[in-house]
């Protein structure tokens, strides 16, 4: 029961973040016909972000579990450091996907020629 209350204490404050990720995923799915590449990359970001947040929330209980199983704090720290490094690497890859979704499409679509009477920057 201690784990359950700890889990909800960790999950509940993150609910707005989960909702934003899920909303972004739904929008990406709905916009896939209009902007297929952007929607795919944004969808990857939002799904990955949601899953990493959910898994990370669950893994935050790992130190409690490991210590109850007789693991030392230094062993637990090493395990959590390894998990943290993997998580940062995955978040970095997701961030790159989001950058491509936001800015990558600009390189594919050349700017339209300037119209008469409208100055072109």
SERO-4910 file (N, C-alpha, C, O; in steps of 0.05 Angstrom, whole numbers):
BEGIN
 pado doro    nc1    nc2    nc3   cac1   cac2   cac3    cc1    cc2    cc3    oc1    oc2    oc3
  Unk    A     16    -24      0      0      0      0     17     25      0     10     46    -11
  Unk    A     41     23     12     59     46     13     67     54    -16     70     77    -22
  Unk    A     71     33    -33     79     39    -60     56     53    -76     61     71    -91
  Unk    A     32     44    -71      9     56    -85      5     85    -79      2    102    -97
  Unk    A      7     92    -53      3    120    -46     27    137    -56     23    160    -64
  Unk    A     51    126    -56     74    140    -67     71    143    -97     78    164   -108
  Unk    A     61    123   -111     57    124   -140     38    147   -147     43    162   -165
  Unk    A     15    148   -133     -4    169   -138      6    197   -131      0    216   -144
  Unk    A     23    198   -111     35    224   -103     54    234   -125     58    258   -128
  Unk    A     65    215   -140     83    222   -162     67    228   -187     74    247   -202
  Unk    A     47    211   -193     32    213   -218     14    237   -219     13    252   -239
  Unk    A     -1    242   -198    -22    263   -199    -11    291   -206    -24    305   -221
  Unk    A     11    300   -195     21    326   -203     29    328   -232     31    350   -243
  Unk    A     35    305   -244     44    305   -272     20    302   -292     25    301   -316
  Unk    A     -4    300   -282    -27    297   -299    -30    318   -320    -36    312   -343
  Unk    A    -25    344   -315    -26    364   -336     -6    358   -359    -13    362   -382
  Unk    A     18    349   -352     37    343   -373     28    319   -389     31    319   -414
  Unk    A     16    299   -376      5    276   -391    -17    285   -410    -18    276   -433
  Unk    A    -34    303   -401    -56    312   -418    -46    328   -442    -57    326   -464
  Unk    A    -25    344   -438    -14    359   -461     -1    340   -481     -5    343   -505
  Unk    A     13    320   -471     25    300   -490      3    285   -505      6    281   -529
  Unk    A    -18    277   -491    -40    263   -505    -54    281   -524    -62    272   -546
  Unk    A    -59    306   -517    -72    325   -536    -54    329   -560    -64    330   -583
  Unk    A    -28    332   -556    -10    335   -579    -10    311   -597     -9    314   -622
  Unk    A    -12    288   -585    -13    263   -601    -39    262   -618    -38    255   -641
  Unk    A    -61    269   -605    -87    269   -620    -86    289   -642    -95    283   -664
  Unk    A    -76    313   -637    -74    334   -658    -56    324   -681    -62    328   -704
  Unk    A    -34    311   -674    -16    301   -695    -30    280   -712    -26    280   -736
  Unk    A    -45    263   -700    -60    243   -715    -81    256   -733    -85    248   -756
  Unk    A    -95    275   -722   -116    288   -737   -105    305   -761   -119    308   -781
  Unk    A    -81    315   -758    -69    332   -779    -51    316   -798    -37    328   -815
  Unk    A    -51    290   -796    -32    274   -812    -36    276   -842    -17    273   -857
  Unk    A    -60    280   -851    -65    282   -880    -56    310   -890    -47    312   -913
  Unk    A    -59    330   -874    -51    357   -883    -21    361   -882    -10    373   -900
  Unk    A     -8    351   -861     21    354   -858     32    326   -849     38    323   -825
  Unk    A     36    308   -867     43    281   -859     70    279   -844     72    266   -824
  Unk    A     91    291   -855    117    289   -842    118    303   -815    128    293   -796
  Unk    A    107    327   -814    107    343   -789     90    328   -769     98    326   -745
  Unk    A     67    317   -777     50    302   -758     64    277   -748     61    270   -724
  Unk    A     78    263   -765     92    239   -757    113    245   -736    115    232   -715
  Unk    A    130    266   -741    151    273   -722    139    284   -696    149    277   -675
  Unk    A    118    300   -698    106    310   -674     93    288   -658     94    287   -634
  Unk    A     80    269   -673     68    246   -659     88    229   -645     83    219   -623
  Unk    A    111    225   -658    133    210   -645    141    224   -620    145    211   -599
  Unk    A    144    250   -621    153    266   -598    132    263   -575    140    256   -552
  Unk    A    107    268   -581     87    268   -560     82    240   -548     79    237   -524
  Unk    A     82    220   -565     79    192   -555    103    185   -538    100    173   -516
  Unk    A    127    190   -548    151    184   -533    153    199   -507    161    188   -487
  Unk    A    146    224   -508    146    240   -483    127    230   -463    133    228   -439
  Unk    A    103    222   -472     83    211   -454     93    185   -441     91    181   -417
  Unk    A    103    167   -458    113    141   -448    137    144   -429    138    131   -408
  Unk    A    156    162   -436    178    167   -418    170    178   -392    181    171   -371
  Unk    A    151    196   -392    141    208   -367    127    187   -350    131    186   -326
  Unk    A    111    170   -363     97    149   -348    116    129   -337    114    121   -313
  Unk    A    135    120   -353    155    101   -344    173    113   -322    179    100   -302
  Unk    A    181    138   -326    197    152   -306    183    154   -280    195    152   -258
  Unk    A    157    159   -281    141    161   -256    141    134   -241    144    133   -217
  Unk    A    138    113   -257    139     86   -245    167     79   -234    169     67   -213
  Unk    A    187     87   -249    215     81   -240    223     97   -215    242     91   -202
  Unk    A    208    118   -210    215    134   -186    210    118   -160    220    125   -139
  Unk    A    195     96   -162    190     79   -139    212     58   -137    214     43   -117
  Unk    A    229     56   -157    250     35   -157    269     37   -133    275     16   -122
  Unk    A    278     60   -125    295     61   -101    282     49    -76    295     35    -61
  Unk    A    256     54    -72    242     43    -49    242     12    -51    248     -2    -31
  Unk    A    237      2    -75    236    -27    -79    264    -39    -75    267    -59    -61
  Unk    A    284    -27    -88    311    -39    -86    321    -39    -57    333    -58    -48
  Unk    A    315    -18    -42    325    -17    -14    309    -37      3    320    -48     22
  Unk    A    284    -41     -3    269    -61     12    279    -90      6    275   -108     22
  Unk    A    293    -93    -17    304   -119    -25    333   -123    -15    345   -143    -22
  Unk    A    343   -103     -1    370   -105     11    392    -92     -5    415    -95      1
  Unk    A    385    -77    -26    405    -62    -41    415    -39    -25    401    -26    -10
  Unk    A    441    -33    -29    452    -10    -14    445     16    -30    437     15    -53
  Unk    A    448     38    -16    442     64    -29    461     69    -52    453     81    -72
  Unk    A    486     61    -49    505     66    -71    498     49    -96    500     58   -119
  Unk    A    489     24    -92    480      7   -114    455     19   -127    453     20   -152
  Unk    A    437     28   -110    413     41   -121    420     66   -136    408     71   -158
  Unk    A    438     81   -126    447    106   -140    459    100   -167    454    115   -186
  Unk    A    475     79   -169    486     72   -195    465     63   -215    466     71   -238
  Unk    A    446     48   -206    424     39   -223    408     63   -233    401     65   -256
  Unk    A    402     81   -214    385    105   -221    401    123   -240    389    136   -257
  Unk    A    427    125   -237    444    141   -255    443    129   -283    441    144   -302
  Unk    A    446    103   -285    444     90   -311    417     95   -324    416    100   -348
  Unk    A    396     92   -309    369     97   -319    366    126   -328    355    132   -349
  Unk    A    377    144   -312    377    173   -319    391    179   -345    382    195   -361
  Unk    A    414    166   -350    429    170   -374    414    161   -399    413    174   -419
  Unk    A    401    137   -396    385    127   -418    361    145   -424    354    151   -447
  Unk    A    349    155   -402    326    172   -405    334    199   -419    319    209   -436
  Unk    A    356    210   -411    365    235   -424    371    230   -453    365    247   -470
  Unk    A    383    208   -460    389    201   -488    363    199   -504    361    210   -526
  Unk    A    343    186   -493    318    183   -507    303    210   -509    292    216   -530
  Unk    A    304    226   -488    292    253   -489    306    271   -510    293    287   -523
  Unk    A    332    268   -512    347    283   -532    338    275   -560    334    293   -577
  Unk    A    335    249   -566    326    240   -592    298    251   -598    292    259   -620
  Unk    A    281    250   -577    254    261   -581    254    291   -586    239    301   -603
  Unk    A    272    305   -573    274    334   -577    284    340   -605    274    359   -618
  Unk    A    302    323   -616    311    327   -644    287    322   -663    285    337   -683
  Unk    A    271    302   -658    247    297   -675    229    321   -674    218    329   -695
  Unk    A    225    333   -651    208    357   -648    220    380   -663    205    395   -677
  Unk    A    246    384   -662    259    406   -677    255    402   -707    249    422   -721
  Unk    A    258    378   -716    253    373   -745    224    378   -752    218    388   -774
  Unk    A    205    370   -734    177    375   -739    171    405   -741    156    414   -758
  Unk    A    183    420   -724    177    449   -723    192    464   -745    180    481   -758
  Unk    A    217    458   -749    234    474   -767    242    460   -793    249    473   -812
  Unk    A    241    434   -794    251    419   -817    235    423   -842    246    422   -864
  Unk    A    209    427   -840    192    430   -863    199    455   -879    193    457   -903
  Unk    A    211    475   -866    217    500   -879    238    496   -901    237    510   -922
  Unk    A    256    478   -898    276    473   -918    265    459   -942    275    461   -964
  Unk    A    243    444   -939    230    429   -961    213    447   -979    212    443  -1003
  Unk    A    200    467   -967    182    484   -983    197    511   -988    199    527   -971
  Unk    A    205    514  -1013    218    540  -1020    197    562  -1017    173    558  -1021
  Unk    A    207    586  -1009    188    608  -1005    175    615  -1031    187    613  -1052
  Unk    A    151    624  -1029    136    632  -1053    148    658  -1064    157    675  -1048
  Unk    A    147    662  -1090    158    687  -1101    142    711  -1090    118    708  -1085
  Unk    A    155    734  -1087    141    757  -1077    119    766  -1096    122    765  -1121
  Unk    A     97    776  -1085     75    786  -1101     79    816  -1105     93    829  -1089
  Unk    A     68    826  -1127     72    854  -1133     60    871  -1111     38    865  -1100
  Unk    A     74    892  -1104     64    911  -1085     70    903  -1056     66    919  -1038
  Unk    A     79    878  -1052     85    869  -1025    115    866  -1023    127    850  -1037
  Unk    A    128    881  -1006    157    878  -1004    165    850   -993    151    839   -976
  Unk    A    186    840  -1005    196    813   -997    221    817   -980    239    831   -988
  Unk    A    221    804   -957    244    807   -939    266    788   -947    287    787   -935
***
